[in-house]
Amino acid sequence: MRIGEALSWFGQGERLALRSLRARTLPKAGLRPAVAAFLRPLTAPSRYPEYELFLNQMRDLDSPSNWILDVGSPKLFSMLLATQLRATVVGTDIFPPAITEAEAFRGGMTPEASARLVLGVADIREALPANLLPPDGKFAAAFSMSVIEHIEPNPGGDEIALQRIAKVVRQDGHVIVSVPLAPEARSEYLQSEFYGRKPTDGERGAFFQRLYDREALEKLCASAEPHLTLESCTIVEWPDHPFMRMIPKYPTATSFVGAGFPLLANRFVIGEPSPSVPDIRTLGDAILKFRRTES
């Protein structure tokens, strides 16, 4: 990924925050999210290639007749997607503060783009509320950016989520998800604060996540059949850089250098799309694109 492409995403996030501030809606997000919107509009260096690859996978959905479902992804991406495409984007999240913060940033959107954005609290493991569904009940596409690896129960929460997403996507529509990779799969509960949540007494940790190796990723893809068929798997290898090692341990501290995240963009190695899961050699992300194939 070129640094210029990453800086473009950074600039779009900054402009949205600035326009929200001018519209006097940004303070509704709270002090911490409002400040973070300027320090690091994209929450991690790896978000930059994810944003670019996801957008490229959805450019052909640029039609007012299309509805696109976001399952728990960073709401900034949904807002920018509604700005760049004429499709209706339905942004959902299980975490109510994420929706509250997104509504605060809505003031930075044009009236036309804002009208194309629907926001609501939802758990993909359950039926979507009727007010978040398209008129015919089926989305042209759905995406979930670095989300399903956090869905419990363990094991199986990620498979349940993928199957539920498939049910609300129309025949021949697409489902695009990204998940983190490691040479050896593992599941873990993180003790440090993430997304404003801290561990409470008796909890195993504040935040659950899975990392997938090739075998685990193939199992995830197989679990979606016959409703979803894998069309492509794109591997994004993370650079061996101090920032990448520090973020999981010190998420708050590294946010203060978030303006430098775009400068790492050209260090990520983006593989060619493959019709099957390729070898996984290092930490990174997999961008999986599925086609809805059976009702």
C-alpha positions in Angstrom: 0.0 0.0 0.0 1.3 3.5 -0.9 1.8 6.0 1.9 -0.3 8.5 -0.2 -3.3 6.2 0.0 -3.0 5.9 3.7 -2.6 9.6 4.1 -5.8 10.1 2.1 -7.7 7.9 4.6 -6.1 9.8 7.5 -7.2 13.1 5.9 -10.8 11.9 5.4 -11.0 11.0 9.0 -9.6 14.3 10.2 -11.9 16.3 7.9 -14.9 14.4 9.2 -13.9 15.1 12.8 -13.3 18.8 12.0 -16.6 19.2 10.3 -18.3 17.5 13.3 -16.6 19.9 15.6 -17.8 22.9 13.5 -21.3 21.4 13.5 -21.1 21.2 17.3 -22.0 17.5 17.3 -18.5 16.1 18.1 -18.7 16.8 21.9 -21.6 14.3 22.1 -19.1 11.5 21.5 -17.3 12.3 24.8 -13.9 13.8 25.4 -11.8 10.7 24.8 -13.3 9.7 21.5 -13.3 13.3 20.3 -9.6 13.7 21.0 -8.8 10.3 19.5 -10.6 11.3 16.3 -7.8 13.9 15.7 -4.9 11.9 17.1 -5.6 8.6 15.3 -8.8 8.6 13.2 -7.9 5.0 12.2 -7.2 3.1 15.3 -4.2 1.0 14.2 -1.6 0.9 11.3 -3.2 -2.3 10.0 -6.5 -0.5 9.5 -5.1 1.4 6.5 -4.7 -1.6 4.2 -7.9 -3.0 5.5 -9.9 0.2 4.6 -8.3 0.3 1.1 -8.9 -3.4 0.4 -12.5 -3.4 1.7 -13.4 -0.3 -0.4 -11.9 -1.9 -3.5 -14.1 -5.0 -2.9 -17.3 -2.9 -2.8 -16.8 -0.3 -5.5 -19.2 -2.2 -7.8 -22.0 -1.6 -5.3 -22.3 2.1 -6.1 -26.0 2.2 -6.7 -28.9 3.7 -4.7 -30.7 0.4 -4.9 -28.1 -1.4 -2.9 -28.0 -1.9 0.9 -24.7 -2.8 2.6 -24.6 -4.2 6.1 -21.7 -3.4 8.5 -21.3 -5.9 11.4 -19.3 -4.3 14.1 -16.7 -2.7 12.0 -15.0 0.7 12.8 -17.8 3.1 12.3 -15.5 5.6 10.6 -15.3 3.2 7.7 -19.1 2.9 7.4 -19.4 6.7 7.4 -16.7 7.2 4.7 -18.3 4.4 2.7 -21.6 6.2 2.8 -19.8 9.2 1.6 -18.1 7.5 -1.4 -20.9 5.2 -2.5 -24.6 5.9 -3.3 -25.6 2.7 -1.5 -27.4 2.7 1.9 -24.9 1.6 4.6 -26.4 0.0 7.8 -23.8 0.3 10.5 -24.4 -2.0 13.5 -22.5 -2.7 16.7 -23.1 -4.7 19.8 -21.5 -2.0 21.9 -24.0 1.0 22.4 -21.3 3.6 23.0 -19.9 2.9 19.5 -23.2 3.9 18.0 -23.5 7.0 20.2 -20.0 8.1 19.1 -20.9 7.5 15.4 -24.0 9.6 15.7 -21.8 12.4 17.1 -19.7 12.3 13.9 -22.7 12.3 11.7 -22.7 16.1 11.9 -19.5 16.0 9.8 -21.2 14.3 6.8 -23.0 16.0 4.0 -26.9 15.7 4.3 -26.9 13.4 1.3 -24.3 11.0 2.8 -25.9 11.1 6.2 -29.3 10.1 4.7 -27.6 7.0 3.3 -26.3 6.0 6.7 -28.4 4.0 9.2 -26.9 3.2 12.6 -28.2 0.8 15.3 -27.3 -1.5 18.1 -27.5 -5.2 17.1 -26.0 -8.6 17.9 -25.4 -10.6 14.7 -26.0 -13.8 16.7 -29.6 -12.7 16.9 -32.1 -11.6 14.3 -31.6 -8.0 13.1 -34.2 -5.5 14.2 -36.7 -4.7 11.4 -35.7 -1.0 11.3 -32.2 -2.1 10.2 -33.3 -4.3 7.3 -33.7 -3.3 3.6 -37.2 -3.1 2.2 -36.9 -6.7 0.8 -35.1 -8.0 3.9 -31.8 -8.8 2.0 -28.6 -6.9 1.7 -26.5 -6.6 -1.5 -23.4 -7.2 0.6 -22.2 -7.4 4.2 -18.8 -6.7 5.7 -17.2 -7.2 9.1 -13.7 -5.7 9.7 -11.7 -7.5 12.4 -14.8 -8.4 14.4 -15.8 -12.1 14.2 -12.6 -13.2 15.9 -14.0 -11.5 19.1 -17.4 -13.2 19.1 -18.0 -15.8 21.7 -18.7 -18.6 22.5 -15.3 -20.2 22.1 -15.1 -22.3 20.1 -17.8 -21.5 17.5 -18.8 -17.9 17.9 -17.1 -16.8 14.7 -18.8 -19.6 12.7 -22.2 -18.7 14.1 -21.7 -15.0 13.1 -20.6 -15.9 9.6 -23.7 -18.1 9.1 -26.0 -15.4 10.5 -24.5 -12.8 8.2 -25.1 -15.1 5.2 -28.8 -15.4 6.0 -29.4 -11.6 5.4 -27.4 -11.4 2.2 -29.2 -11.9 -1.2 -28.3 -14.6 -3.7 -25.0 -13.9 -5.4 -24.3 -11.1 -3.0 -20.9 -10.8 -1.2 -19.7 -11.1 2.4 -16.3 -9.6 3.2 -14.6 -10.2 6.5 -11.1 -9.8 7.9 -9.5 -11.7 10.7 -6.1 -11.6 12.4 -3.5 -14.3 11.5 -0.6 -16.0 13.3 1.7 -18.9 12.3 0.0 -20.9 15.1 -3.7 -20.4 16.0 -4.7 -19.4 19.5 -7.5 -17.9 21.5 -7.0 -15.6 24.4 -8.5 -13.1 26.8 -6.6 -9.8 26.9 -6.2 -8.2 30.3 -5.5 -4.6 29.1 -8.3 -2.1 28.4 -9.8 -2.2 24.9 -12.4 0.0 23.3 -13.1 1.5 26.7 -13.8 -1.8 28.5 -11.7 -2.8 31.5 -11.7 -6.3 33.1 -13.9 -6.6 36.2 -13.4 -8.8 39.2 -13.8 -12.5 38.3 -13.5 -11.9 34.5 -11.0 -13.8 32.5 -10.1 -10.6 30.7 -11.5 -7.5 29.1 -11.4 -8.6 25.5 -11.5 -12.0 23.8 -9.8 -12.7 20.5 -8.8 -15.5 18.2 -5.8 -15.6 15.9 -6.0 -17.9 12.9 -3.4 -20.1 11.2 -4.1 -21.8 7.8 -5.9 -24.8 9.3 -8.2 -22.6 11.5 -8.9 -20.3 8.6 -9.8 -23.2 6.3 -12.1 -24.5 9.0 -13.9 -21.1 9.3 -14.4 -21.0 5.5 -15.7 -24.6 5.4 -18.2 -23.8 8.2 -19.9 -21.2 6.0 -20.7 -23.7 3.2 -23.0 -24.3 1.4 -24.4 -20.8 2.0 -21.2 -19.0 1.3 -18.4 -20.0 -1.1 -14.9 -18.5 -0.8 -14.0 -16.4 -3.8 -10.7 -14.9 -2.6 -8.4 -14.8 0.3 -6.0 -11.8 0.5 -3.2 -12.0 3.0 -1.8 -8.8 4.5 1.5 -9.4 6.4 2.3 -7.0 9.2 5.7 -5.4 9.3 8.1 -6.2 12.2 8.0 -2.7 13.6 8.1 -1.5 17.2 4.7 0.2 16.8 3.1 -3.1 15.9 4.5 -4.8 19.0 3.6 -1.9 21.3 -0.1 -1.5 20.3 -1.5 -4.6 22.1 0.4 -3.8 25.3 0.0 0.0 25.3 -3.1 0.9 23.2 -3.7 4.2 25.0 -0.1 5.4 24.9 0.4 4.5 21.2 -2.7 6.5 20.3 -0.7 9.6 20.8 1.5 8.8 17.9 -1.4 7.8 15.7 -0.6 10.5 13.2 2.5 8.4 12.2 0.5 5.3 11.5 0.1 6.1 7.7 3.9 6.2 7.4 4.0 2.5 8.0 1.6 1.7 5.1 4.2 0.8 2.6 5.7 -1.7 5.0 2.7 -4.0 4.9 3.0 -6.8 2.3 -0.3 -7.4 0.5 -0.5 -10.7 -1.3 -2.4 -11.4 -4.5 -6.0 -12.6 -4.0 -6.1 -16.4 -3.9 -9.1 -18.7 -4.5 -8.0 -20.8 -1.4 -6.2 -20.1 1.9 -2.5 -19.7 1.2 0.4 -20.4 3.6 0.5 -18.1 6.6 4.1 -17.1 7.5 3.8 -14.3 10.0 1.3 -12.1 11.9 -1.2 -10.3 9.7 -4.7 -10.2 8.5 -6.8 -12.2 6.0 -9.4 -10.5 3.9 -12.0 -13.1 2.9 -14.5 -12.5 0.2 -17.4 -14.9 0.0 -20.3 -15.2 -2.5 -23.8 -16.1 -1.3 -24.5 -19.3 -3.2 -27.4 -21.2 -1.6 -30.6 -20.0 0.1 
